[in-house]
Amino acid sequence: MGETSASDQIWSPICGVTLERYAELTRELAGSRVVGPEAVERWAVVRGVRPGSWIEITAGWSSRMIRFAEVRRRFDQCLAESA
């Protein structure tokens, strides 16, 4: 059984949400009229996000994008592809 490298860990889903899915959801949310933490949470749950996890998902992917340029580049690419 091989060990997981740090590189692999930066791509691990957060609360089951991959970077690609996070980009899709972010783009959709930006184009919506959903505002406020409770409304955003309900919106995310309807789209398959585990209840109570949207803030953790957002914070986690945001942190990785700040720390790792390759994550930010991939996020930007996914946003462009979902346009």
N, CA, C and O atoms as a DFTB+ gen file, in Angstrom:
332 C
 N C O
     1  1       0.841      -1.175       0.000
     2  2       0.000       0.000       0.000
     3  2       0.885       1.237       0.000
     4  3       1.728       1.380       0.885
     5  1       0.717       2.136      -0.969
     6  2       1.555       3.312      -1.087
     7  2       1.089       4.430      -0.182
     8  3      -0.065       4.480       0.245
     9  1       2.010       5.317       0.096
    10  2       1.680       6.474       0.906
    11  2       1.100       7.573       0.024
    12  3       1.398       7.645      -1.168
    13  1       0.283       8.415       0.607
    14  2      -0.280       9.554      -0.103
    15  2       0.711      10.706       0.003
    16  3       1.141      11.065       1.099
    17  1       1.066      11.275      -1.125
    18  2       2.010      12.388      -1.116
    19  2       1.277      13.698      -0.825
    20  3       0.055      13.785      -0.945
    21  1       2.052      14.708      -0.442
    22  2       1.469      16.027      -0.195
    23  2       0.781      16.540      -1.446
    24  3      -0.258      17.196      -1.363
    25  1       1.356      16.243      -2.610
    26  2       0.757      16.673      -3.867
    27  2      -0.634      16.063      -4.053
    28  3      -1.562      16.741      -4.495
    29  1      -0.770      14.777      -3.712
    30  2      -2.075      14.126      -3.829
    31  2      -3.080      14.729      -2.850
    32  3      -4.260      14.865      -3.172
    33  1      -2.618      15.083      -1.673
    34  2      -3.515      15.604      -0.641
    35  2      -4.116      16.948      -1.009
    36  3      -5.230      17.258      -0.587
    37  1      -3.410      17.746      -1.779
    38  2      -3.983      19.051      -2.135
    39  2      -5.172      18.906      -3.077
    40  3      -5.969      19.833      -3.225
    41  1      -5.292      17.751      -3.710
    42  2      -6.404      17.518      -4.637
    43  2      -7.534      16.708      -3.999
    44  3      -8.561      16.482      -4.639
    45  1      -7.366      16.273      -2.768
    46  2      -8.387      15.466      -2.103
    47  2      -9.673      16.262      -1.944
    48  3      -9.634      17.445      -1.608
    49  1     -10.814      15.619      -2.183
    50  2     -12.089      16.313      -1.989
    51  2     -12.231      16.818      -0.552
    52  3     -11.702      16.216       0.383
    53  1     -12.934      17.902      -0.393
    54  2     -13.233      18.447       0.925
    55  2     -14.709      18.190       1.176
    56  3     -15.570      18.695       0.455
    57  1     -14.993      17.405       2.198
    58  2     -16.373      17.018       2.520
    59  2     -17.055      16.415       1.289
    60  3     -18.246      16.622       1.060
    61  1     -16.282      15.673       0.508
    62  2     -16.823      15.001      -0.663
    63  2     -16.908      15.848      -1.919
    64  3     -17.396      15.372      -2.944
    65  1     -16.448      17.089      -1.868
    66  2     -16.553      17.991      -3.017
    67  2     -15.172      18.189      -3.637
    68  3     -14.255      18.702      -2.995
    69  1     -15.043      17.778      -4.887
    70  2     -13.783      17.950      -5.618
    71  2     -13.607      19.411      -6.009
    72  3     -14.550      20.198      -5.941
    73  1     -12.410      19.762      -6.412
    74  2     -12.153      21.122      -6.882
    75  2     -13.015      21.437      -8.095
    76  3     -13.546      22.541      -8.215
    77  1     -13.151      20.474      -8.986
    78  2     -13.955      20.695     -10.197
    79  2     -15.417      20.979      -9.838
    80  3     -16.038      21.876     -10.409
    81  1     -15.954      20.221      -8.903
    82  2     -17.344      20.425      -8.476
    83  2     -17.476      21.752      -7.738
    84  3     -18.465      22.466      -7.905
    85  1     -16.485      22.075      -6.929
    86  2     -16.508      23.354      -6.216
    87  2     -16.533      24.514      -7.211
    88  3     -17.260      25.486      -7.008
    89  1     -15.759      24.421      -8.263
    90  2     -15.756      25.472      -9.282
    91  2     -17.129      25.589      -9.949
    92  3     -17.621      26.696     -10.171
    93  1     -17.741      24.459     -10.265
    94  2     -19.085      24.480     -10.867
    95  2     -20.080      25.159      -9.937
    96  3     -20.855      26.017     -10.358
    97  1     -20.048      24.766      -8.676
    98  2     -20.982      25.330      -7.701
    99  2     -20.724      26.824      -7.493
   100  3     -21.665      27.610      -7.391
   101  1     -19.469      27.204      -7.430
   102  2     -19.110      28.610      -7.238
   103  2     -19.635      29.457      -8.389
   104  3     -20.196      30.532      -8.178
   105  1     -19.450      28.963      -9.602
   106  2     -19.929      29.699     -10.777
   107  2     -21.457      29.820     -10.754
   108  3     -22.008      30.888     -11.019
   109  1     -22.121      28.727     -10.440
   110  2     -23.584      28.751     -10.388
   111  2     -24.079      29.695      -9.289
   112  3     -25.023      30.457      -9.495
   113  1     -23.440      29.638      -8.133
   114  2     -23.842      30.503      -7.026
   115  2     -23.634      31.970      -7.380
   116  3     -24.476      32.806      -7.053
   117  1     -22.539      32.294      -8.035
   118  2     -22.253      33.675      -8.416
   119  2     -23.323      34.230      -9.358
   120  3     -23.599      35.430      -9.349
   121  1     -23.914      33.370     -10.156
   122  2     -24.949      33.799     -11.089
   123  2     -26.352      33.752     -10.515
   124  3     -27.321      34.055     -11.211
   125  1     -26.466      33.378      -9.261
   126  2     -27.783      33.269      -8.637
   127  2     -28.096      34.516      -7.819
   128  3     -27.276      35.424      -7.691
   129  1     -29.274      34.531      -7.286
   130  2     -29.672      35.625      -6.405
   131  2     -29.680      35.163      -4.953
   132  3     -30.325      35.783      -4.108
   133  1     -28.983      34.101      -4.664
   134  2     -28.937      33.540      -3.318
   135  2     -27.969      34.368      -2.477
   136  3     -26.815      34.561      -2.860
   137  1     -28.440      34.855      -1.333
   138  2     -27.596      35.632      -0.430
   139  2     -27.840      35.199       1.011
   140  3     -28.921      34.724       1.360
   141  1     -26.840      35.369       1.817
   142  2     -26.946      35.030       3.231
   143  2     -26.512      33.599       3.499
   144  3     -26.771      32.709       2.689
   145  1     -25.863      33.373       4.615
   146  2     -25.305      32.053       4.917
   147  2     -26.336      30.925       4.945
   148  3     -26.078      29.835       4.435
   149  1     -27.485      31.181       5.532
   150  2     -28.506      30.120       5.613
   151  2     -29.045      29.771       4.238
   152  3     -29.232      28.597       3.919
   153  1     -29.295      30.785       3.425
   154  2     -29.810      30.550       2.074
   155  2     -28.783      29.827       1.217
   156  3     -29.131      28.930       0.450
   157  1     -27.518      30.213       1.345
   158  2     -26.465      29.553       0.580
   159  2     -26.339      28.101       1.010
   160  3     -26.159      27.218       0.172
   161  1     -26.430      27.852       2.298
   162  2     -26.362      26.471       2.800
   163  2     -27.499      25.635       2.214
   164  3     -27.266      24.522       1.744
   165  1     -28.712      26.153       2.236
   166  2     -29.848      25.417       1.657
   167  2     -29.632      25.189       0.167
   168  3     -29.897      24.099      -0.341
   169  1     -29.160      26.197      -0.525
   170  2     -28.873      26.103      -1.954
   171  2     -27.876      24.977      -2.216
   172  3     -28.076      24.167      -3.122
   173  1     -26.810      24.924      -1.430
   174  2     -25.774      23.908      -1.609
   175  2     -26.311      22.509      -1.341
   176  3     -25.996      21.572      -2.075
   177  1     -27.112      22.361      -0.303
   178  2     -27.668      21.040       0.038
   179  2     -28.539      20.513      -1.098
   180  3     -28.493      19.324      -1.414
   181  1     -29.322      21.380      -1.704
   182  2     -30.167      20.974      -2.835
   183  2     -29.310      20.437      -3.980
   184  3     -29.767      19.607      -4.767
   185  1     -28.077      20.908      -4.069
   186  2     -27.161      20.484      -5.134
   187  2     -26.244      19.339      -4.721
   188  3     -25.259      19.044      -5.397
   189  1     -26.576      18.698      -3.606
   190  2     -25.861      17.497      -3.213
   191  2     -24.744      17.662      -2.207
   192  3     -24.035      16.703      -1.904
   193  1     -24.578      18.854      -1.690
   194  2     -23.538      19.089      -0.685
   195  2     -24.078      18.639       0.674
   196  3     -25.233      18.890       1.017
   197  1     -23.219      17.974       1.429
   198  2     -23.620      17.491       2.752
   199  2     -24.050      18.664       3.631
   200  3     -23.340      19.668       3.697
   201  1     -25.185      18.561       4.300
   202  2     -25.667      19.653       5.160
   203  2     -24.604      20.094       6.170
   204  3     -23.924      19.272       6.784
   205  1     -24.483      21.394       6.320
   206  2     -23.562      21.959       7.286
   207  2     -22.111      22.002       6.857
   208  3     -21.241      22.313       7.671
   209  1     -21.823      21.696       5.595
   210  2     -20.419      21.610       5.187
   211  2     -19.968      22.699       4.207
   212  3     -18.777      22.779       3.906
   213  1     -20.865      23.527       3.707
   214  2     -20.484      24.487       2.677
   215  2     -19.394      25.451       3.155
   216  3     -18.468      25.750       2.401
   217  1     -19.488      25.933       4.375
   218  2     -18.467      26.861       4.884
   219  2     -17.112      26.166       4.956
   220  3     -16.095      26.756       4.593
   221  1     -17.090      24.929       5.417
   222  2     -15.830      24.173       5.482
   223  2     -15.251      23.936       4.088
   224  3     -14.042      24.044       3.881
   225  1     -16.116      23.618       3.147
   226  2     -15.685      23.382       1.763
   227  2     -15.073      24.655       1.184
   228  3     -13.986      24.624       0.608
   229  1     -15.774      25.761       1.342
   230  2     -15.297      27.038       0.816
   231  2     -13.978      27.444       1.468
   232  3     -13.042      27.855       0.782
   233  1     -13.908      27.330       2.777
   234  2     -12.676      27.697       3.487
   235  2     -11.521      26.786       3.072
   236  3     -10.395      27.249       2.885
   237  1     -11.801      25.503       2.930
   238  2     -10.754      24.557       2.569
   239  2     -10.186      24.783       1.177
   240  3      -8.970      24.827       0.991
   241  1     -11.073      24.925       0.205
   242  2     -10.577      25.146      -1.159
   243  2      -9.931      26.516      -1.286
   244  3      -8.939      26.661      -2.001
   245  1     -10.468      27.519      -0.613
   246  2      -9.857      28.851      -0.646
   247  2      -8.450      28.810      -0.063
   248  3      -7.528      29.407      -0.619
   249  1      -8.286      28.119       1.035
   250  2      -6.971      27.981       1.663
   251  2      -5.985      27.288       0.736
   252  3      -4.839      27.720       0.610
   253  1      -6.421      26.221       0.092
   254  2      -5.534      25.509      -0.833
   255  2      -5.155      26.382      -2.022
   256  3      -4.022      26.328      -2.499
   257  1      -6.105      27.192      -2.504
   258  2      -5.798      28.066      -3.638
   259  2      -4.783      29.135      -3.258
   260  3      -3.961      29.535      -4.083
   261  1      -4.837      29.597      -2.018
   262  2      -3.861      30.580      -1.546
   263  2      -2.487      29.940      -1.408
   264  3      -1.474      30.542      -1.764
   265  1      -2.459      28.726      -0.894
   266  2      -1.182      28.053      -0.610
   267  2      -0.537      27.416      -1.826
   268  3       0.688      27.308      -1.889
   269  1      -1.347      26.989      -2.800
   270  2      -0.814      26.220      -3.924
   271  2      -1.277      26.832      -5.249
   272  3      -2.458      26.777      -5.591
   273  1      -0.343      27.407      -5.975
   274  2      -0.669      28.065      -7.242
   275  2      -1.317      27.101      -8.228
   276  3      -2.185      27.507      -8.999
   277  1      -0.912      25.829      -8.218
   278  2      -1.486      24.871      -9.169
   279  2      -2.966      24.607      -8.896
   280  3      -3.724      24.315      -9.821
   281  1      -3.378      24.706      -7.641
   282  2      -4.801      24.544      -7.319
   283  2      -5.570      25.748      -7.847
   284  3      -6.650      25.600      -8.418
   285  1      -5.016      26.933      -7.656
   286  2      -5.680      28.141      -8.153
   287  2      -5.797      28.111      -9.682
   288  3      -6.838      28.459     -10.239
   289  1      -4.720      27.692     -10.352
   290  2      -4.764      27.622     -11.825
   291  2      -5.834      26.643     -12.294
   292  3      -6.570      26.925     -13.240
   293  1      -5.917      25.496     -11.630
   294  2      -6.919      24.496     -12.019
   295  2      -8.331      25.009     -11.748
   296  3      -9.232      24.789     -12.557
   297  1      -8.531      25.682     -10.636
   298  2      -9.838      26.271     -10.310
   299  2     -10.244      27.264     -11.397
   300  3     -11.367      27.228     -11.900
   301  1      -9.312      28.151     -11.749
   302  2      -9.604      29.142     -12.799
   303  2      -9.931      28.458     -14.127
   304  3     -10.821      28.897     -14.854
   305  1      -9.213      27.389     -14.435
   306  2      -9.480      26.640     -15.666
   307  2     -10.873      26.017     -15.612
   308  3     -11.609      26.050     -16.598
   309  1     -11.232      25.454     -14.470
   310  2     -12.552      24.841     -14.340
   311  2     -13.664      25.885     -14.454
   312  3     -14.709      25.614     -15.046
   313  1     -13.447      27.065     -13.896
   314  2     -14.428      28.142     -14.031
   315  2     -14.625      28.504     -15.499
   316  3     -15.752      28.659     -15.968
   317  1     -13.532      28.634     -16.204
   318  2     -13.602      28.989     -17.628
   319  2     -14.322      27.918     -18.428
   320  3     -15.101      28.228     -19.330
   321  1     -14.063      26.656     -18.100
   322  2     -14.698      25.546     -18.830
   323  2     -16.190      25.457     -18.543
   324  3     -16.954      24.987     -19.386
   325  1     -16.611      25.902     -17.367
   326  2     -18.038      25.807     -17.029
   327  2     -18.840      27.022     -17.496
   328  3     -20.052      27.096     -17.294
   329  1     -18.146      27.968     -18.120
   330  2     -18.815      29.196     -18.590
   331  2     -19.713      28.921     -19.775
   332  3     -20.349      29.838     -20.294
